[in-house]
Amino acid sequence: MSTHRLDVPQLHHRLDTRRRELGLTWRGVAQQTRLAPATFSRIISGRSLEADALVTLLVWLGLDTGIAALIEPGGEPLPCPDCGRSFQPKRDGSMRAHPCKAATG
């Protein structure tokens, strides 16, 4: 079991404050960060999120200075040949598993 947990309500508060400062909708934040709108629905409802999404949001909030050595910019998203959705490639350049692959694989 992990010794630390993400304070999702606090993350939501910080994101919402920054979003309002910039005059953005949640969809606008999703576009700026290139995260799925569903990511923000998860945060708003208090559910956790993937590590890569968290890192992206920490960078967007400017809270990444303490972990900057652990962050590397992602490559260009790759389109899935089956469903056309874009996904960040794995470090080895291969496609990440996602629902359309699970359904066909």
N, C-alpha and C positions, 0 to 999 in steps of 0.2 A: 504494500500500500504506500502511496506517495505521502511524503511528509508536508507537502504544500499543495494548496488548491488555488485555482484562479478565482478571484472575487469578481464574478461575472456582473453583478449589479454595479460595482464600482467601475468596471470597464465600460458598461453601458452608459453610466453617468458621464464619464470622461468623453466618450465618443459623441454623446448627445450634445454636450457643451461645445465641443469643437465643431460639430456639424452646424449648430445654430450660429456660432461665431462666423462661419463661412457662408451662411445662408443657403445651406444645402438640404435637400431631402435625403432620406435614407438611400433612395435609388441613386442619387448623386454621389453619395459616399461610396456606394458599391461600384459606380463607374470609375471614380477616381482611384480606388484601390484595386480594381479588377477582381473583386470578390463577388460571389453570387449574392443576390439579394436575400436568399435564404439564410446566409450567414448572419445577417443582421436580425432576421426573425428569431434565430436561435438565441442571440445575445439578448434581445428584448424580452424573450420569454424566460431568460435566466439559465439557459442550457449552455454547456461548454462547447468549445469549438476546436478545430484542428490546429495543431502547432503552427503550421505555415500561415494559416489565416491570422492567428494571434500575432505572429511576428510582423506580418504585413500591417496590422492595425497599430502595433506598437511603433513601427516606423512612421506611419501616417500621423500618429499623435506626437511624435518627437520624443518618445520614451525609450528609445532603443540604445541610448548611449552606454548603458551598463552592460549590454549584451552584444554590442556592435561586433566584437571579435568572433561571435558565433553566427553572424548573419552574412549570407552571401546573396547577391541579387539573383533572382530566378532567371532562367533563360526565357526565350520567347515561347509563349504557349504553343502547343502542338495540337492540330485538329485531329480528333479521333476519326479514323477512316470509316468507322461503322455509323456513328451518330452525328459527326460533324462538330460536336462540342469541343471547346478548347481546354486543354489541361496543361499544367506545368509538367515538363518532363522530369523523370527521375535523374539523379546525378549521372547515371550511366547513359542517359539519352533515351531510354525506353519509355513507353507510355505507362502511366499510372493506371492501376485497376480502377474501374468505375462501373456503375450499374449495367451499361449496355454490354460491357465485356463479360460481366458475371452472368448475364442472361444468355449470352451466346457461347460462353466458354464452359 
